[in-house]
């Protein structure tokens, strides 16, 4: 196995301030510190460039990439200025069905938990109970729980264009963020394709990167979904299997990991530990 390694970080949101209900999500200050440390200790590359160098076995030492999933507005409002501050690039995988005023089912549940005074552990259990319900049943259950919306959480189309214009890469994340393996194949293919088409229409540019919703191989997606993504013209796709990529990795199932650690030392130790696991 090659000594080449690529660490691919996965984020979802960057909050304005710490949130006791969502302790794993970084706020502006934590994310800024993480990016400063990442830049100091790693060679951070745009995703497409990193994958090209990986295939050529020309990666620099301690190579890393940054990705974001789902398409939250704080990606543009808070994450982008911090990335710019440190001269870093990221890829943003966007579920197109929630752009321009939509809200994902899990955020309906989080809003309910916040109003009901539910703590983080109980919230995690509730989210897990609902996650693998059939798509429409899950949507109805979450919507029934949700209080009136207080803010728009997801990106709008102009923000997607602004991310792209700022040099960030835009990838697809399906249209409605379903568990692909729980859907009929025709619906799964249509949802993947719709997400790609919608983003290409917004950007007037090809979208060639894809991230599987939830991202656990064998449970959330199967080989047939890999084949769908390849047939639709994606050059690379990303899972949520922890570890690092190497030059023999499957480009349609690239590993990523989420840096949950709140302090810089444990953040750095997690980065170094993940590099020892090649996927």
C-alpha positions as CSV (number, residue, x, y, z in Angstrom):
1,X,0.0,0.0,0.0
2,X,1.2,3.5,-0.8
3,X,2.4,5.8,1.9
4,X,0.3,8.5,0.4
5,X,-2.6,9.6,2.6
6,X,-5.4,12.1,2.2
7,X,-7.4,13.2,5.3
8,X,-10.9,14.4,4.3
9,X,-12.7,16.4,7.0
10,X,-16.5,16.5,7.1
11,X,-18.5,19.3,8.7
12,X,-22.2,20.3,8.5
13,X,-22.6,23.6,10.2
14,X,-20.6,26.5,11.8
15,X,-22.7,28.2,14.5
16,X,-22.6,31.8,15.6
17,X,-22.2,30.7,19.2
18,X,-21.9,27.4,21.2
19,X,-25.2,25.5,21.5
20,X,-25.7,23.3,24.5
21,X,-28.2,21.2,22.6
22,X,-25.7,20.6,19.7
23,X,-22.3,20.3,21.4
24,X,-20.6,18.5,18.5
25,X,-21.1,21.5,16.2
26,X,-18.3,24.0,16.1
27,X,-19.1,27.7,16.6
28,X,-17.1,30.4,14.8
29,X,-14.4,30.6,17.4
30,X,-13.8,26.8,17.5
31,X,-13.9,26.5,13.7
32,X,-11.5,29.4,13.3
33,X,-9.0,27.7,15.7
34,X,-9.4,24.4,13.9
35,X,-8.7,26.0,10.5
36,X,-5.6,27.8,11.8
37,X,-4.3,24.5,13.2
38,X,-5.1,22.6,10.1
39,X,-3.3,25.1,7.9
40,X,-0.3,25.1,10.2
41,X,0.1,21.3,10.4
42,X,-1.3,20.1,7.1
43,X,-1.3,20.8,3.4
44,X,-4.9,21.7,2.7
45,X,-6.0,21.3,-0.9
46,X,-9.1,21.7,-3.0
47,X,-10.9,18.4,-3.2
48,X,-10.6,17.9,-7.0
49,X,-6.9,18.9,-7.0
50,X,-6.2,16.5,-4.1
51,X,-7.9,13.6,-5.8
52,X,-5.9,14.2,-9.0
53,X,-2.6,14.3,-7.0
54,X,-3.6,11.2,-5.0
55,X,-4.2,9.2,-8.2
56,X,-0.8,10.4,-9.5
57,X,0.9,9.5,-6.1
58,X,2.1,13.1,-5.9
59,X,0.3,14.3,-2.8
60,X,2.3,16.5,-0.4
61,X,2.9,15.2,3.1
62,X,0.0,15.5,5.5
63,X,-2.5,16.3,2.7
64,X,-6.0,17.2,3.8
65,X,-9.4,18.4,2.3
66,X,-12.4,20.1,3.9
67,X,-16.0,19.2,3.1
68,X,-19.4,20.4,4.3
69,X,-22.7,18.4,3.9
70,X,-26.4,19.4,3.5
71,X,-26.3,23.1,2.6
72,X,-26.8,25.2,5.7
73,X,-26.8,29.0,5.3
74,X,-24.1,29.3,8.0
75,X,-21.7,27.7,5.5
76,X,-21.8,30.9,3.5
77,X,-22.4,33.3,6.4
78,X,-19.8,32.0,8.9
79,X,-17.6,29.2,7.4
80,X,-16.7,31.0,4.2
81,X,-15.2,34.1,5.8
82,X,-13.1,31.9,8.1
83,X,-11.9,29.8,5.1
84,X,-11.0,33.0,3.3
85,X,-9.2,34.3,6.3
86,X,-6.9,31.3,6.3
87,X,-6.6,30.9,2.5
88,X,-8.4,27.5,2.5
89,X,-10.8,25.9,0.1
90,X,-13.7,23.5,0.8
91,X,-16.3,21.4,-1.1
92,X,-19.9,21.9,-0.2
93,X,-22.3,19.0,-0.8
94,X,-25.8,20.4,-1.0
95,X,-29.2,18.7,-0.8
96,X,-31.0,20.9,-3.4
97,X,-34.5,20.3,-2.3
98,X,-34.0,22.4,0.8
99,X,-32.6,25.5,-0.8
100,X,-34.5,28.8,-0.8
101,X,-36.6,28.3,2.4
102,X,-36.7,24.5,3.0
103,X,-35.9,22.7,6.2
104,X,-34.6,19.2,6.7
105,X,-36.5,16.8,8.9
106,X,-33.7,16.6,11.6
107,X,-34.0,20.4,12.1
108,X,-37.7,20.1,12.7
109,X,-36.9,17.6,15.4
110,X,-34.2,19.8,16.9
111,X,-36.6,22.7,17.0
112,X,-39.1,20.5,18.8
113,X,-36.4,19.3,21.3
114,X,-35.3,22.9,22.0
115,X,-38.9,24.0,22.7
116,X,-39.6,20.9,24.9
117,X,-36.4,21.3,26.9
118,X,-35.0,17.9,25.7
119,X,-31.3,17.4,26.3
120,X,-28.6,16.3,23.8
121,X,-28.7,12.6,24.6
122,X,-32.5,12.4,24.3
123,X,-32.3,14.3,21.1
124,X,-29.8,11.9,19.7
125,X,-32.1,8.9,20.6
126,X,-35.1,10.6,19.0
127,X,-33.2,11.4,15.8
128,X,-32.0,7.8,15.5
129,X,-35.6,6.5,16.1
130,X,-36.8,8.5,13.1
131,X,-33.8,8.3,10.8
132,X,-34.6,4.9,9.2
133,X,-38.4,5.3,8.8
134,X,-39.7,5.4,5.3
135,X,-39.0,8.8,3.8
136,X,-42.5,10.2,3.7
137,X,-43.3,8.8,7.1
138,X,-40.2,10.4,8.5
139,X,-41.1,13.7,7.0
140,X,-44.6,13.7,8.4
141,X,-43.4,12.7,11.9
142,X,-40.8,15.4,12.0
143,X,-43.1,18.1,10.6
144,X,-45.8,17.2,13.2
145,X,-43.3,17.8,15.9
146,X,-42.0,21.1,14.6
147,X,-42.9,24.4,16.2
148,X,-43.2,27.5,13.9
149,X,-39.9,28.3,12.2
150,X,-37.9,31.1,13.6
151,X,-35.2,31.4,10.9
152,X,-34.2,30.2,7.5
153,X,-31.5,27.6,8.1
154,X,-30.6,26.5,4.6
155,X,-28.7,28.2,1.8
156,X,-30.5,30.2,-0.9
157,X,-29.5,29.9,-4.5
158,X,-27.6,33.2,-4.6
159,X,-25.5,32.0,-1.7
160,X,-24.7,28.8,-3.6
161,X,-23.5,30.9,-6.5
162,X,-21.5,33.1,-4.1
163,X,-19.7,30.0,-2.7
164,X,-18.9,28.9,-6.2
165,X,-17.7,32.4,-7.2
166,X,-15.5,32.5,-4.1
167,X,-13.6,29.4,-5.4
168,X,-15.4,26.8,-3.4
169,X,-16.4,23.5,-5.0
170,X,-20.1,22.6,-5.1
171,X,-21.1,18.9,-5.0
172,X,-24.4,17.1,-5.0
173,X,-26.0,15.4,-2.0
174,X,-29.3,14.2,-3.7
175,X,-32.4,16.4,-3.8
176,X,-34.3,15.4,-0.7
177,X,-31.5,13.7,1.4
178,X,-33.2,10.2,1.6
179,X,-31.6,7.0,2.8
180,X,-31.0,5.6,-0.7
181,X,-31.1,2.0,0.3
182,X,-34.6,2.4,1.8
183,X,-36.0,3.6,-1.6
184,X,-37.1,1.9,-4.8
185,X,-34.2,2.1,-7.2
186,X,-36.1,4.3,-9.7
187,X,-36.8,6.9,-6.9
188,X,-33.2,6.8,-5.7
189,X,-31.9,7.4,-9.2
190,X,-34.3,10.2,-9.8
191,X,-33.4,11.9,-6.5
192,X,-29.7,11.7,-7.2
193,X,-30.2,13.1,-10.7
194,X,-32.5,15.8,-9.6
195,X,-30.0,17.1,-7.1
196,X,-27.3,17.2,-9.7
197,X,-29.5,18.9,-12.3
198,X,-30.8,21.5,-9.9
199,X,-27.3,22.6,-8.8
200,X,-26.0,22.7,-12.3
201,X,-28.9,24.9,-13.3
202,X,-28.1,27.3,-10.4
203,X,-24.4,27.4,-11.2
204,X,-24.5,27.0,-15.0
205,X,-21.5,24.7,-14.4
206,X,-20.9,20.9,-14.2
207,X,-21.3,19.2,-10.8
208,X,-19.0,16.2,-10.6
209,X,-18.7,15.5,-6.9
210,X,-21.3,13.6,-4.8
211,X,-21.8,12.6,-1.2
212,X,-24.1,9.8,-0.1
213,X,-26.7,10.9,2.4
214,X,-25.8,9.5,5.9
215,X,-23.1,7.7,4.0
216,X,-22.7,4.3,5.7
217,X,-22.0,1.7,3.0
218,X,-24.2,-1.4,3.1
219,X,-26.8,0.4,5.2
220,X,-27.4,3.8,3.7
221,X,-26.3,3.0,0.2
222,X,-25.4,-0.1,-1.8
223,X,-23.3,-1.0,-4.9
224,X,-26.2,-0.1,-7.1
225,X,-26.2,3.5,-5.9
226,X,-22.5,3.7,-6.6
227,X,-23.3,2.5,-10.1
228,X,-26.0,5.2,-10.4
229,X,-23.7,8.0,-9.3
230,X,-21.1,6.9,-11.8
231,X,-23.6,6.6,-14.6
232,X,-24.9,10.1,-13.9
233,X,-21.4,11.5,-14.5
234,X,-19.9,12.0,-11.0
235,X,-16.2,11.6,-10.9
236,X,-15.9,11.0,-7.2
237,X,-18.3,10.2,-4.3
238,X,-17.9,10.4,-0.5
239,X,-19.0,8.2,2.3
240,X,-18.9,8.7,6.1
241,X,-16.6,5.8,6.7
242,X,-13.8,7.1,9.0
243,X,-10.1,6.9,7.8
244,X,-7.9,8.3,5.2
245,X,-7.8,7.9,1.4
246,X,-4.8,6.4,-0.4
247,X,-4.0,6.0,-4.1
248,X,-5.8,2.6,-4.1
249,X,-9.0,3.9,-2.6
250,X,-12.3,3.6,-4.5
251,X,-13.0,7.1,-5.8
252,X,-16.7,6.4,-5.6
253,X,-16.5,5.6,-1.8
254,X,-14.0,8.0,-0.4
255,X,-13.7,8.0,3.4
256,X,-14.3,11.1,5.6
257,X,-14.4,11.8,9.3
258,X,-15.9,14.5,11.5
259,X,-13.6,16.3,14.0
260,X,-15.9,16.4,17.0
261,X,-13.3,17.3,19.5
262,X,-13.8,20.8,21.1
263,X,-10.2,21.6,22.0
264,X,-7.2,21.9,19.6
265,X,-5.0,19.2,21.0
266,X,-7.6,16.5,20.7
267,X,-8.6,17.8,17.3
268,X,-5.0,17.4,16.1
269,X,-4.7,14.0,17.7
270,X,-7.9,12.9,15.9
271,X,-6.5,14.1,12.6
272,X,-3.3,12.1,13.1
273,X,-5.1,9.0,14.3
274,X,-7.3,8.9,11.2
275,X,-4.3,9.0,8.9
276,X,-3.2,5.6,10.2
277,X,-6.5,4.0,8.9
278,X,-6.4,3.7,5.1
279,X,-9.8,3.0,3.4
